[in-house]
Amino acid sequence: MSTVHIILQGKGGVGKSLVAVLLSQYEISKGRAFTGIDTDPVNASFSQFASLPVQRLHLLNDGEIDPS
């Protein structure tokens, strides 16, 4: 069974990326399959960690959520 961890907060600068990085490092250290997805439209810092398997997912199109 797969597990999904979601880290959400509307305010910037509260440590979402830090928590995501720590969680991903923990999962990888335990030998678990891990894929991170960064959906932050303003500051996609989680996806900038080259040593982690993180993909950037663009959810906005012209400032609106793209339903596709």
mmCIF file as Biopython writes it, N, C-alpha, C and O atoms, coordinates in Angstrom:
data_model
#
loop_
_atom_site.group_PDB
_atom_site.id
_atom_site.type_symbol
_atom_site.label_atom_id
_atom_site.label_alt_id
_atom_site.label_comp_id
_atom_site.label_asym_id
_atom_site.label_entity_id
_atom_site.label_seq_id
_atom_site.pdbx_PDB_ins_code
_atom_site.Cartn_x
_atom_site.Cartn_y
_atom_site.Cartn_z
_atom_site.occupancy
_atom_site.B_iso_or_equiv
_atom_site.auth_seq_id
_atom_site.auth_asym_id
_atom_site.pdbx_PDB_model_num
ATOM 1   N N  . MET A ? 1  ? 0.844  -1.175 0.000   1.0 0.0 1  A 1 
ATOM 2   C CA . MET A ? 1  ? 0.000  0.000  0.000   1.0 0.0 1  A 1 
ATOM 3   C C  . MET A ? 1  ? 0.888  1.236  0.000   1.0 0.0 1  A 1 
ATOM 4   O O  . MET A ? 1  ? 1.901  1.282  0.698   1.0 0.0 1  A 1 
ATOM 5   N N  . SER A ? 2  ? 0.509  2.219  -0.772  1.0 0.0 2  A 1 
ATOM 6   C CA . SER A ? 2  ? 1.240  3.484  -0.840  1.0 0.0 2  A 1 
ATOM 7   C C  . SER A ? 2  ? 0.742  4.440  0.231   1.0 0.0 2  A 1 
ATOM 8   O O  . SER A ? 2  ? -0.417 4.394  0.643   1.0 0.0 2  A 1 
ATOM 9   N N  . THR A ? 3  ? 1.631  5.293  0.664   1.0 0.0 3  A 1 
ATOM 10  C CA . THR A ? 3  ? 1.292  6.327  1.630   1.0 0.0 3  A 1 
ATOM 11  C C  . THR A ? 3  ? 1.559  7.679  0.989   1.0 0.0 3  A 1 
ATOM 12  O O  . THR A ? 3  ? 2.576  7.870  0.321   1.0 0.0 3  A 1 
ATOM 13  N N  . VAL A ? 4  ? 0.649  8.609  1.194   1.0 0.0 4  A 1 
ATOM 14  C CA . VAL A ? 4  ? 0.807  9.959  0.667   1.0 0.0 4  A 1 
ATOM 15  C C  . VAL A ? 4  ? 0.890  10.919 1.846   1.0 0.0 4  A 1 
ATOM 16  O O  . VAL A ? 4  ? 0.021  10.921 2.717   1.0 0.0 4  A 1 
ATOM 17  N N  . HIS A ? 5  ? 1.940  11.732 1.866   1.0 0.0 5  A 1 
ATOM 18  C CA . HIS A ? 5  ? 2.100  12.772 2.876   1.0 0.0 5  A 1 
ATOM 19  C C  . HIS A ? 5  ? 1.905  14.112 2.172   1.0 0.0 5  A 1 
ATOM 20  O O  . HIS A ? 5  ? 2.554  14.374 1.160   1.0 0.0 5  A 1 
ATOM 21  N N  . ILE A ? 6  ? 1.032  14.950 2.684   1.0 0.0 6  A 1 
ATOM 22  C CA . ILE A ? 6  ? 0.768  16.251 2.093   1.0 0.0 6  A 1 
ATOM 23  C C  . ILE A ? 6  ? 1.104  17.325 3.122   1.0 0.0 6  A 1 
ATOM 24  O O  . ILE A ? 6  ? 0.635  17.285 4.260   1.0 0.0 6  A 1 
ATOM 25  N N  . ILE A ? 7  ? 1.922  18.282 2.702   1.0 0.0 7  A 1 
ATOM 26  C CA . ILE A ? 7  ? 2.324  19.373 3.587   1.0 0.0 7  A 1 
ATOM 27  C C  . ILE A ? 7  ? 1.726  20.649 3.009   1.0 0.0 7  A 1 
ATOM 28  O O  . ILE A ? 7  ? 2.114  21.094 1.929   1.0 0.0 7  A 1 
ATOM 29  N N  . LEU A ? 8  ? 0.779  21.233 3.736   1.0 0.0 8  A 1 
ATOM 30  C CA . LEU A ? 8  ? 0.038  22.399 3.255   1.0 0.0 8  A 1 
ATOM 31  C C  . LEU A ? 8  ? 0.116  23.561 4.245   1.0 0.0 8  A 1 
ATOM 32  O O  . LEU A ? 8  ? 0.139  23.365 5.460   1.0 0.0 8  A 1 
ATOM 33  N N  . GLN A ? 9  ? 0.154  24.750 3.705   1.0 0.0 9  A 1 
ATOM 34  C CA . GLN A ? 9  ? 0.047  25.975 4.496   1.0 0.0 9  A 1 
ATOM 35  C C  . GLN A ? 9  ? -0.037 27.124 3.508   1.0 0.0 9  A 1 
ATOM 36  O O  . GLN A ? 9  ? 0.786  27.209 2.596   1.0 0.0 9  A 1 
ATOM 37  N N  . GLY A ? 10 ? -0.992 27.990 3.663   1.0 0.0 10 A 1 
ATOM 38  C CA . GLY A ? 10 ? -1.166 29.099 2.746   1.0 0.0 10 A 1 
ATOM 39  C C  . GLY A ? 10 ? -0.103 30.178 2.875   1.0 0.0 10 A 1 
ATOM 40  O O  . GLY A ? 10 ? 0.223  30.850 1.896   1.0 0.0 10 A 1 
ATOM 41  N N  . LYS A ? 11 ? 0.434  30.347 4.061   1.0 0.0 11 A 1 
ATOM 42  C CA . LYS A ? 11 ? 1.418  31.394 4.303   1.0 0.0 11 A 1 
ATOM 43  C C  . LYS A ? 11 ? 2.806  30.929 3.880   1.0 0.0 11 A 1 
ATOM 44  O O  . LYS A ? 11 ? 3.160  29.767 4.078   1.0 0.0 11 A 1 
ATOM 45  N N  . GLY A ? 12 ? 3.579  31.814 3.311   1.0 0.0 12 A 1 
ATOM 46  C CA . GLY A ? 12 ? 4.952  31.499 2.937   1.0 0.0 12 A 1 
ATOM 47  C C  . GLY A ? 12 ? 5.897  31.643 4.115   1.0 0.0 12 A 1 
ATOM 48  O O  . GLY A ? 12 ? 5.613  32.373 5.065   1.0 0.0 12 A 1 
ATOM 49  N N  . GLY A ? 13 ? 7.026  30.943 4.050   1.0 0.0 13 A 1 
ATOM 50  C CA . GLY A ? 13 ? 8.063  31.089 5.054   1.0 0.0 13 A 1 
ATOM 51  C C  . GLY A ? 13 ? 7.808  30.385 6.366   1.0 0.0 13 A 1 
ATOM 52  O O  . GLY A ? 13 ? 8.403  30.742 7.383   1.0 0.0 13 A 1 
ATOM 53  N N  . VAL A ? 14 ? 6.927  29.381 6.367   1.0 0.0 14 A 1 
ATOM 54  C CA . VAL A ? 14 ? 6.625  28.672 7.614   1.0 0.0 14 A 1 
ATOM 55  C C  . VAL A ? 14 ? 7.344  27.332 7.721   1.0 0.0 14 A 1 
ATOM 56  O O  . VAL A ? 14 ? 7.209  26.638 8.728   1.0 0.0 14 A 1 
ATOM 57  N N  . GLY A ? 15 ? 8.114  26.958 6.685   1.0 0.0 15 A 1 
ATOM 58  C CA . GLY A ? 15 ? 8.909  25.741 6.761   1.0 0.0 15 A 1 
ATOM 59  C C  . GLY A ? 15 ? 8.367  24.544 6.016   1.0 0.0 15 A 1 
ATOM 60  O O  . GLY A ? 15 ? 8.767  23.414 6.294   1.0 0.0 15 A 1 
ATOM 61  N N  . LYS A ? 16 ? 7.459  24.768 5.069   1.0 0.0 16 A 1 
ATOM 62  C CA . LYS A ? 16 ? 6.897  23.645 4.299   1.0 0.0 16 A 1 
ATOM 63  C C  . LYS A ? 16 ? 7.983  22.872 3.572   1.0 0.0 16 A 1 
ATOM 64  O O  . LYS A ? 16 ? 8.007  21.642 3.628   1.0 0.0 16 A 1 
ATOM 65  N N  . SER A ? 17 ? 8.873  23.562 2.898   1.0 0.0 17 A 1 
ATOM 66  C CA . SER A ? 17 ? 9.941  22.891 2.153   1.0 0.0 17 A 1 
ATOM 67  C C  . SER A ? 17 ? 10.895 22.173 3.093   1.0 0.0 17 A 1 
ATOM 68  O O  . SER A ? 17 ? 11.353 21.074 2.780   1.0 0.0 17 A 1 
ATOM 69  N N  . LEU A ? 18 ? 11.203 22.767 4.232   1.0 0.0 18 A 1 
ATOM 70  C CA . LEU A ? 18 ? 12.075 22.119 5.202   1.0 0.0 18 A 1 
ATOM 71  C C  . LEU A ? 18 ? 11.456 20.800 5.673   1.0 0.0 18 A 1 
ATOM 72  O O  . LEU A ? 18 ? 12.135 19.773 5.712   1.0 0.0 18 A 1 
ATOM 73  N N  . VAL A ? 19 ? 10.199 20.828 6.020   1.0 0.0 19 A 1 
ATOM 74  C CA . VAL A ? 19 ? 9.522  19.612 6.466   1.0 0.0 19 A 1 
ATOM 75  C C  . VAL A ? 19 ? 9.481  18.580 5.340   1.0 0.0 19 A 1 
ATOM 76  O O  . VAL A ? 19 ? 9.691  17.392 5.587   1.0 0.0 19 A 1 
ATOM 77  N N  . ALA A ? 20 ? 9.217  19.013 4.117   1.0 0.0 20 A 1 
ATOM 78  C CA . ALA A ? 20 ? 9.192  18.100 2.975   1.0 0.0 20 A 1 
ATOM 79  C C  . ALA A ? 20 ? 10.549 17.462 2.736   1.0 0.0 20 A 1 
ATOM 80  O O  . ALA A ? 20 ? 10.629 16.270 2.439   1.0 0.0 20 A 1 
ATOM 81  N N  . VAL A ? 21 ? 11.621 18.240 2.861   1.0 0.0 21 A 1 
ATOM 82  C CA . VAL A ? 21 ? 12.979 17.718 2.676   1.0 0.0 21 A 1 
ATOM 83  C C  . VAL A ? 21 ? 13.307 16.707 3.777   1.0 0.0 21 A 1 
ATOM 84  O O  . VAL A ? 21 ? 13.836 15.633 3.490   1.0 0.0 21 A 1 
ATOM 85  N N  . LEU A ? 22 ? 13.001 17.037 5.017   1.0 0.0 22 A 1 
ATOM 86  C CA . LEU A ? 22 ? 13.276 16.117 6.120   1.0 0.0 22 A 1 
ATOM 87  C C  . LEU A ? 22 ? 12.495 14.814 5.965   1.0 0.0 22 A 1 
ATOM 88  O O  . LEU A ? 22 ? 13.039 13.730 6.176   1.0 0.0 22 A 1 
ATOM 89  N N  . LEU A ? 23 ? 11.235 14.922 5.601   1.0 0.0 23 A 1 
ATOM 90  C CA . LEU A ? 23 ? 10.413 13.733 5.394   1.0 0.0 23 A 1 
ATOM 91  C C  . LEU A ? 23 ? 10.945 12.884 4.242   1.0 0.0 23 A 1 
ATOM 92  O O  . LEU A ? 23 ? 10.993 11.658 4.351   1.0 0.0 23 A 1 
ATOM 93  N N  . SER A ? 24 ? 11.339 13.512 3.156   1.0 0.0 24 A 1 
ATOM 94  C CA . SER A ? 24 ? 11.860 12.762 2.016   1.0 0.0 24 A 1 
ATOM 95  C C  . SER A ? 24 ? 13.183 12.084 2.365   1.0 0.0 24 A 1 
ATOM 96  O O  . SER A ? 24 ? 13.405 10.939 1.971   1.0 0.0 24 A 1 
ATOM 97  N N  . GLN A ? 25 ? 14.060 12.763 3.092   1.0 0.0 25 A 1 
ATOM 98  C CA . GLN A ? 25 ? 15.319 12.152 3.505   1.0 0.0 25 A 1 
ATOM 99  C C  . GLN A ? 25 ? 15.075 10.959 4.420   1.0 0.0 25 A 1 
ATOM 100 O O  . GLN A ? 25 ? 15.769 9.948  4.317   1.0 0.0 25 A 1 
ATOM 101 N N  . TYR A ? 26 ? 14.108 11.066 5.302   1.0 0.0 26 A 1 
ATOM 102 C CA . TYR A ? 26 ? 13.770 9.962  6.198   1.0 0.0 26 A 1 
ATOM 103 C C  . TYR A ? 26 ? 13.265 8.757  5.406   1.0 0.0 26 A 1 
ATOM 104 O O  . TYR A ? 26 ? 13.719 7.633  5.619   1.0 0.0 26 A 1 
ATOM 105 N N  . GLU A ? 27 ? 12.330 8.997  4.498   1.0 0.0 27 A 1 
ATOM 106 C CA . GLU A ? 27 ? 11.774 7.900  3.698   1.0 0.0 27 A 1 
ATOM 107 C C  . GLU A ? 27 ? 12.859 7.210  2.874   1.0 0.0 27 A 1 
ATOM 108 O O  . GLU A ? 27 ? 12.895 5.983  2.795   1.0 0.0 27 A 1 
ATOM 109 N N  . ILE A ? 28 ? 13.729 7.988  2.271   1.0 0.0 28 A 1 
ATOM 110 C CA . ILE A ? 28 ? 14.814 7.433  1.464   1.0 0.0 28 A 1 
ATOM 111 C C  . ILE A ? 28 ? 15.785 6.648  2.344   1.0 0.0 28 A 1 
ATOM 112 O O  . ILE A ? 28 ? 16.256 5.586  1.937   1.0 0.0 28 A 1 
ATOM 113 N N  . SER A ? 29 ? 16.092 7.150  3.541   1.0 0.0 29 A 1 
ATOM 114 C CA . SER A ? 29 ? 17.020 6.455  4.446   1.0 0.0 29 A 1 
ATOM 115 C C  . SER A ? 29 ? 16.470 5.107  4.903   1.0 0.0 29 A 1 
ATOM 116 O O  . SER A ? 29 ? 17.236 4.208  5.249   1.0 0.0 29 A 1 
ATOM 117 N N  . LYS A ? 30 ? 15.153 4.965  4.905   1.0 0.0 30 A 1 
ATOM 118 C CA . LYS A ? 30 ? 14.514 3.701  5.277   1.0 0.0 30 A 1 
ATOM 119 C C  . LYS A ? 30 ? 14.366 2.767  4.080   1.0 0.0 30 A 1 
ATOM 120 O O  . LYS A ? 30 ? 13.830 1.666  4.206   1.0 0.0 30 A 1 
ATOM 121 N N  . GLY A ? 31 ? 14.848 3.214  2.911   1.0 0.0 31 A 1 
ATOM 122 C CA . GLY A ? 31 ? 14.791 2.382  1.715   1.0 0.0 31 A 1 
ATOM 123 C C  . GLY A ? 31 ? 13.425 2.334  1.063   1.0 0.0 31 A 1 
ATOM 124 O O  . GLY A ? 31 ? 13.149 1.436  0.268   1.0 0.0 31 A 1 
ATOM 125 N N  . ARG A ? 32 ? 12.576 3.278  1.385   1.0 0.0 32 A 1 
ATOM 126 C CA . ARG A ? 32 ? 11.229 3.317  0.823   1.0 0.0 32 A 1 
ATOM 127 C C  . ARG A ? 32 ? 11.222 4.103  -0.481  1.0 0.0 32 A 1 
ATOM 128 O O  . ARG A ? 32 ? 11.957 5.079  -0.635  1.0 0.0 32 A 1 
ATOM 129 N N  . ALA A ? 33 ? 10.391 3.672  -1.407  1.0 0.0 33 A 1 
ATOM 130 C CA . ALA A ? 33 ? 10.247 4.408  -2.669  1.0 0.0 33 A 1 
ATOM 131 C C  . ALA A ? 33 ? 9.682  5.791  -2.357  1.0 0.0 33 A 1 
ATOM 132 O O  . ALA A ? 33 ? 8.767  5.926  -1.545  1.0 0.0 33 A 1 
ATOM 133 N N  . PHE A ? 34 ? 10.226 6.800  -2.997  1.0 0.0 34 A 1 
ATOM 134 C CA . PHE A ? 34 ? 9.800  8.173  -2.718  1.0 0.0 34 A 1 
ATOM 135 C C  . PHE A ? 34 ? 9.800  8.989  -3.998  1.0 0.0 34 A 1 
ATOM 136 O O  . PHE A ? 34 ? 10.748 8.941  -4.781  1.0 0.0 34 A 1 
ATOM 137 N N  . THR A ? 35 ? 8.736  9.732  -4.199  1.0 0.0 35 A 1 
ATOM 138 C CA . THR A ? 35 ? 8.672  10.740 -5.257  1.0 0.0 35 A 1 
ATOM 139 C C  . THR A ? 35 ? 8.029  11.975 -4.648  1.0 0.0 35 A 1 
ATOM 140 O O  . THR A ? 35 ? 6.915  11.911 -4.129  1.0 0.0 35 A 1 
ATOM 141 N N  . GLY A ? 36 ? 8.726  13.090 -4.711  1.0 0.0 36 A 1 
ATOM 142 C CA . GLY A ? 36 ? 8.187  14.339 -4.202  1.0 0.0 36 A 1 
ATOM 143 C C  . GLY A ? 36 ? 7.593  15.154 -5.333  1.0 0.0 36 A 1 
ATOM 144 O O  . GLY A ? 36 ? 8.054  15.085 -6.473  1.0 0.0 36 A 1 
ATOM 145 N N  . ILE A ? 37 ? 6.572  15.923 -5.011  1.0 0.0 37 A 1 
ATOM 146 C CA . ILE A ? 37 ? 5.927  16.795 -5.994  1.0 0.0 37 A 1 
ATOM 147 C C  . ILE A ? 37 ? 5.809  18.184 -5.377  1.0 0.0 37 A 1 
ATOM 148 O O  . ILE A ? 37 ? 5.226  18.348 -4.305  1.0 0.0 37 A 1 
ATOM 149 N N  . ASP A ? 38 ? 6.361  19.175 -6.057  1.0 0.0 38 A 1 
ATOM 150 C CA . ASP A ? 38 ? 6.327  20.558 -5.589  1.0 0.0 38 A 1 
ATOM 151 C C  . ASP A ? 38 ? 5.302  21.318 -6.423  1.0 0.0 38 A 1 
ATOM 152 O O  . ASP A ? 38 ? 5.465  21.454 -7.636  1.0 0.0 38 A 1 
ATOM 153 N N  . THR A ? 39 ? 4.249  21.812 -5.779  1.0 0.0 39 A 1 
ATOM 154 C CA . THR A ? 39 ? 3.188  22.533 -6.485  1.0 0.0 39 A 1 
ATOM 155 C C  . THR A ? 39 ? 3.163  24.024 -6.144  1.0 0.0 39 A 1 
ATOM 156 O O  . THR A ? 39 ? 2.244  24.733 -6.553  1.0 0.0 39 A 1 
ATOM 157 N N  . ASP A ? 40 ? 4.143  24.498 -5.411  1.0 0.0 40 A 1 
ATOM 158 C CA . ASP A ? 40 ? 4.171  25.903 -4.997  1.0 0.0 40 A 1 
ATOM 159 C C  . ASP A ? 40 ? 4.376  26.805 -6.214  1.0 0.0 40 A 1 
ATOM 160 O O  . ASP A ? 40 ? 5.424  26.735 -6.856  1.0 0.0 40 A 1 
ATOM 161 N N  . PRO A ? 41 ? 3.399  27.647 -6.543  1.0 0.0 41 A 1 
ATOM 162 C CA . PRO A ? 41 ? 3.521  28.495 -7.736  1.0 0.0 41 A 1 
ATOM 163 C C  . PRO A ? 41 ? 4.444  29.694 -7.544  1.0 0.0 41 A 1 
ATOM 164 O O  . PRO A ? 41 ? 4.857  30.311 -8.526  1.0 0.0 41 A 1 
ATOM 165 N N  . VAL A ? 42 ? 4.773  30.035 -6.307  1.0 0.0 42 A 1 
ATOM 166 C CA . VAL A ? 42 ? 5.563  31.226 -6.033  1.0 0.0 42 A 1 
ATOM 167 C C  . VAL A ? 42 ? 7.018  30.889 -5.732  1.0 0.0 42 A 1 
ATOM 168 O O  . VAL A ? 42 ? 7.923  31.503 -6.297  1.0 0.0 42 A 1 
ATOM 169 N N  . ASN A ? 43 ? 7.250  29.932 -4.858  1.0 0.0 43 A 1 
ATOM 170 C CA . ASN A ? 43 ? 8.606  29.607 -4.419  1.0 0.0 43 A 1 
ATOM 171 C C  . ASN A ? 43 ? 8.778  28.087 -4.387  1.0 0.0 43 A 1 
ATOM 172 O O  . ASN A ? 43 ? 8.593  27.460 -3.344  1.0 0.0 43 A 1 
ATOM 173 N N  . ALA A ? 44 ? 9.126  27.511 -5.507  1.0 0.0 44 A 1 
ATOM 174 C CA . ALA A ? 44 ? 9.255  26.056 -5.624  1.0 0.0 44 A 1 
ATOM 175 C C  . ALA A ? 44 ? 10.630 25.595 -5.148  1.0 0.0 44 A 1 
ATOM 176 O O  . ALA A ? 44 ? 11.397 25.019 -5.919  1.0 0.0 44 A 1 
ATOM 177 N N  . SER A ? 45 ? 10.936 25.848 -3.880  1.0 0.0 45 A 1 
ATOM 178 C CA . SER A ? 45 ? 12.271 25.519 -3.366  1.0 0.0 45 A 1 
ATOM 179 C C  . SER A ? 45 ? 12.460 24.027 -3.137  1.0 0.0 45 A 1 
ATOM 180 O O  . SER A ? 45 ? 13.589 23.541 -3.215  1.0 0.0 45 A 1 
ATOM 181 N N  . PHE A ? 46 ? 11.386 23.280 -2.855  1.0 0.0 46 A 1 
ATOM 182 C CA . PHE A ? 46 ? 11.509 21.835 -2.646  1.0 0.0 46 A 1 
ATOM 183 C C  . PHE A ? 46 ? 12.029 21.145 -3.914  1.0 0.0 46 A 1 
ATOM 184 O O  . PHE A ? 46 ? 12.835 20.219 -3.830  1.0 0.0 46 A 1 
ATOM 185 N N  . SER A ? 47 ? 11.575 21.587 -5.062  1.0 0.0 47 A 1 
ATOM 186 C CA . SER A ? 47 ? 11.995 20.962 -6.322  1.0 0.0 47 A 1 
ATOM 187 C C  . SER A ? 47 ? 13.420 21.337 -6.722  1.0 0.0 47 A 1 
ATOM 188 O O  . SER A ? 47 ? 13.955 20.773 -7.676  1.0 0.0 47 A 1 
ATOM 189 N N  . GLN A ? 48 ? 14.036 22.264 -6.021  1.0 0.0 48 A 1 
ATOM 190 C CA . GLN A ? 48 ? 15.394 22.696 -6.351  1.0 0.0 48 A 1 
ATOM 191 C C  . GLN A ? 48 ? 16.475 21.855 -5.686  1.0 0.0 48 A 1 
ATOM 192 O O  . GLN A ? 48 ? 17.661 22.086 -5.919  1.0 0.0 48 A 1 
ATOM 193 N N  . PHE A ? 49 ? 16.088 20.883 -4.860  1.0 0.0 49 A 1 
ATOM 194 C CA . PHE A ? 49 ? 17.055 19.982 -4.247  1.0 0.0 49 A 1 
ATOM 195 C C  . PHE A ? 49 ? 17.397 18.894 -5.256  1.0 0.0 49 A 1 
ATOM 196 O O  . PHE A ? 49 ? 16.638 17.941 -5.433  1.0 0.0 49 A 1 
ATOM 197 N N  . ALA A ? 50 ? 18.552 19.042 -5.921  1.0 0.0 50 A 1 
ATOM 198 C CA . ALA A ? 50 ? 18.935 18.137 -7.009  1.0 0.0 50 A 1 
ATOM 199 C C  . ALA A ? 50 ? 19.141 16.700 -6.530  1.0 0.0 50 A 1 
ATOM 200 O O  . ALA A ? 50 ? 18.998 15.764 -7.316  1.0 0.0 50 A 1 
ATOM 201 N N  . SER A ? 51 ? 19.473 16.515 -5.262  1.0 0.0 51 A 1 
ATOM 202 C CA . SER A ? 51 ? 19.749 15.167 -4.766  1.0 0.0 51 A 1 
ATOM 203 C C  . SER A ? 51 ? 18.492 14.395 -4.386  1.0 0.0 51 A 1 
ATOM 204 O O  . SER A ? 51 ? 18.573 13.220 -4.030  1.0 0.0 51 A 1 
ATOM 205 N N  . LEU A ? 52 ? 17.329 15.041 -4.458  1.0 0.0 52 A 1 
ATOM 206 C CA . LEU A ? 52 ? 16.075 14.372 -4.113  1.0 0.0 52 A 1 
ATOM 207 C C  . LEU A ? 52 ? 15.217 14.184 -5.357  1.0 0.0 52 A 1 
ATOM 208 O O  . LEU A ? 52 ? 15.236 15.023 -6.257  1.0 0.0 52 A 1 
ATOM 209 N N  . PRO A ? 53 ? 14.460 13.083 -5.414  1.0 0.0 53 A 1 
ATOM 210 C CA . PRO A ? 53 ? 13.582 12.845 -6.569  1.0 0.0 53 A 1 
ATOM 211 C C  . PRO A ? 53 ? 12.290 13.657 -6.459  1.0 0.0 53 A 1 
ATOM 212 O O  . PRO A ? 53 ? 11.251 13.143 -6.042  1.0 0.0 53 A 1 
ATOM 213 N N  . VAL A ? 54 ? 12.373 14.918 -6.835  1.0 0.0 54 A 1 
ATOM 214 C CA . VAL A ? 54 ? 11.228 15.822 -6.728  1.0 0.0 54 A 1 
ATOM 215 C C  . VAL A ? 54 ? 10.896 16.380 -8.107  1.0 0.0 54 A 1 
ATOM 216 O O  . VAL A ? 54 ? 11.780 16.805 -8.850  1.0 0.0 54 A 1 
ATOM 217 N N  . GLN A ? 55 ? 9.614  16.371 -8.430  1.0 0.0 55 A 1 
ATOM 218 C CA . GLN A ? 55 ? 9.137  16.921 -9.699  1.0 0.0 55 A 1 
ATOM 219 C C  . GLN A ? 55 ? 8.345  18.195 -9.418  1.0 0.0 55 A 1 
ATOM 220 O O  . GLN A ? 55 ? 7.671  18.312 -8.395  1.0 0.0 55 A 1 
ATOM 221 N N  . ARG A ? 56 ? 8.438  19.128 -10.330 1.0 0.0 56 A 1 
ATOM 222 C CA . ARG A ? 56 ? 7.642  20.358 -10.220 1.0 0.0 56 A 1 
ATOM 223 C C  . ARG A ? 56 ? 6.363  20.160 -11.013 1.0 0.0 56 A 1 
ATOM 224 O O  . ARG A ? 56 ? 6.405  19.738 -12.169 1.0 0.0 56 A 1 
ATOM 225 N N  . LEU A ? 57 ? 5.237  20.457 -10.405 1.0 0.0 57 A 1 
ATOM 226 C CA . LEU A ? 57 ? 3.938  20.320 -11.049 1.0 0.0 57 A 1 
ATOM 227 C C  . LEU A ? 57 ? 3.281  21.699 -11.090 1.0 0.0 57 A 1 
ATOM 228 O O  . LEU A ? 57 ? 2.973  22.280 -10.049 1.0 0.0 57 A 1 
ATOM 229 N N  . HIS A ? 58 ? 3.071  22.212 -12.292 1.0 0.0 58 A 1 
ATOM 230 C CA . HIS A ? 58 ? 2.451  23.528 -12.470 1.0 0.0 58 A 1 
ATOM 231 C C  . HIS A ? 58 ? 0.936  23.371 -12.455 1.0 0.0 58 A 1 
ATOM 232 O O  . HIS A ? 58 ? 0.367  22.748 -13.351 1.0 0.0 58 A 1 
ATOM 233 N N  . LEU A ? 59 ? 0.290  23.927 -11.456 1.0 0.0 59 A 1 
ATOM 234 C CA . LEU A ? 59 ? -1.157 23.811 -11.315 1.0 0.0 59 A 1 
ATOM 235 C C  . LEU A ? 59 ? -1.921 25.022 -11.833 1.0 0.0 59 A 1 
ATOM 236 O O  . LEU A ? 59 ? -3.132 24.955 -12.042 1.0 0.0 59 A 1 
ATOM 237 N N  . LEU A ? 60 ? -1.208 26.135 -12.040 1.0 0.0 60 A 1 
ATOM 238 C CA . LEU A ? 60 ? -1.884 27.357 -12.447 1.0 0.0 60 A 1 
ATOM 239 C C  . LEU A ? 60 ? -1.665 27.652 -13.921 1.0 0.0 60 A 1 
ATOM 240 O O  . LEU A ? 60 ? -0.603 27.378 -14.479 1.0 0.0 60 A 1 
ATOM 241 N N  . ASN A ? 61 ? -2.698 28.219 -14.538 1.0 0.0 61 A 1 
ATOM 242 C CA . ASN A ? 61 ? -2.637 28.681 -15.914 1.0 0.0 61 A 1 
ATOM 243 C C  . ASN A ? 61 ? -3.273 30.054 -15.950 1.0 0.0 61 A 1 
ATOM 244 O O  . ASN A ? 61 ? -4.482 30.178 -15.758 1.0 0.0 61 A 1 
ATOM 245 N N  . ASP A ? 62 ? -2.484 31.087 -16.192 1.0 0.0 62 A 1 
ATOM 246 C CA . ASP A ? 62 ? -2.961 32.472 -16.159 1.0 0.0 62 A 1 
ATOM 247 C C  . ASP A ? 62 ? -3.595 32.828 -14.827 1.0 0.0 62 A 1 
ATOM 248 O O  . ASP A ? 62 ? -4.610 33.523 -14.782 1.0 0.0 62 A 1 
ATOM 249 N N  . GLY A ? 63 ? -2.989 32.345 -13.725 1.0 0.0 63 A 1 
ATOM 250 C CA . GLY A ? 63 ? -3.462 32.666 -12.389 1.0 0.0 63 A 1 
ATOM 251 C C  . GLY A ? 63 ? -4.644 31.851 -11.905 1.0 0.0 63 A 1 
ATOM 252 O O  . GLY A ? 63 ? -5.104 32.045 -10.779 1.0 0.0 63 A 1 
ATOM 253 N N  . GLU A ? 64 ? -5.142 30.953 -12.721 1.0 0.0 64 A 1 
ATOM 254 C CA . GLU A ? 64 ? -6.276 30.096 -12.363 1.0 0.0 64 A 1 
ATOM 255 C C  . GLU A ? 64 ? -5.817 28.638 -12.292 1.0 0.0 64 A 1 
ATOM 256 O O  . GLU A ? 64 ? -4.896 28.240 -13.006 1.0 0.0 64 A 1 
ATOM 257 N N  . ILE A ? 65 ? -6.460 27.842 -11.430 1.0 0.0 65 A 1 
ATOM 258 C CA . ILE A ? 65 ? -6.118 26.428 -11.353 1.0 0.0 65 A 1 
ATOM 259 C C  . ILE A ? 65 ? -6.517 25.732 -12.645 1.0 0.0 65 A 1 
ATOM 260 O O  . ILE A ? 65 ? -7.660 25.830 -13.093 1.0 0.0 65 A 1 
ATOM 261 N N  . ASP A ? 66 ? -5.568 25.034 -13.231 1.0 0.0 66 A 1 
ATOM 262 C CA . ASP A ? 66 ? -5.798 24.314 -14.477 1.0 0.0 66 A 1 
ATOM 263 C C  . ASP A ? 66 ? -6.451 22.961 -14.138 1.0 0.0 66 A 1 
ATOM 264 O O  . ASP A ? 66 ? -5.793 22.102 -13.552 1.0 0.0 66 A 1 
ATOM 265 N N  . PRO A ? 67 ? -7.723 22.757 -14.491 1.0 0.0 67 A 1 
ATOM 266 C CA . PRO A ? 67 ? -8.414 21.526 -14.104 1.0 0.0 67 A 1 
ATOM 267 C C  . PRO A ? 67 ? -7.878 20.266 -14.796 1.0 0.0 67 A 1 
ATOM 268 O O  . PRO A ? 67 ? -8.180 19.152 -14.369 1.0 0.0 67 A 1 
ATOM 269 N N  . SER A ? 68 ? -7.089 20.435 -15.858 1.0 0.0 68 A 1 
ATOM 270 C CA . SER A ? 68 ? -6.583 19.243 -16.541 1.0 0.0 68 A 1 
ATOM 271 C C  . SER A ? 68 ? -5.454 18.647 -15.747 1.0 0.0 68 A 1 
ATOM 272 O O  . SER A ? 68 ? -4.885 17.632 -16.149 1.0 0.0 68 A 1 
#
